[in-house]
């Protein structure tokens, strides 16, 4: 499921990034790689505020839709 579907305050793991080469490279440089831990901090002015591997980023919803996530088995997170 896309990162945009994650509930605020919940964490998960990145499964894959479904984007073009340039965006995928940019996200990879920011730490959005498969199996990286990501937590949704909140939404502000149409942007998602996320924490990935200890760094905070604001992502537009279009960009966040390209990041597919799955539950983190260590966290027992409910997605939705």
Buried (B, 14 or more C-beta within 10 A) or exposed (E): EEBBBBEEEBBBBBBEBEBEEEBBEBBBEBBBBEEBBBBBBEBEEEBBBBBBEEEEBBBEEEBBBBBBBBBBEEEEBEEE
